[in-house]
Amino acid sequence: MVKKTVLKVDLSGEKGRKKLLKAISGVQGVDKIEVDAAKGTISVTGDADPYDIIVRTRKVGKFVELVSVGPPPAPPKEPQKKPEEKKAEPKKDDKKTDPNPQLHYPLVYMDRYNEPNVGCSIM
């Protein structure tokens, strides 16, 4: 059964926040983690047991206060839209020049295990 667990945690410091997110995401059954730094809360959605989430958070060294456990909110229902009639538009040139092409390259995260040349070579 999918549950939404809301925890109140001290989220000061980027390093502690990363450790906390890594620990919680390692719990089996976690689907989604939402962090609200302004309120100091973390919302975990999924099949994970709230007790396991609290234990993992305390192992990281953070004090945890359980705010609520319950069903996740239903997604908002969008009203059905009527298909609009398409107007014939004159064709424009498909070739457009991008003023800043560097921004469109995808970012690739590489850690030390995924790098192509992991070994150290001096020569």
Salt bridges, closest charged atoms under 4 A:
GLU14 OE1 - ARG17 NH1 3.32
GLU34 OE2 - LYS32 NZ 3.05
ASP98 OD2 - HIS104 NE2 2.69
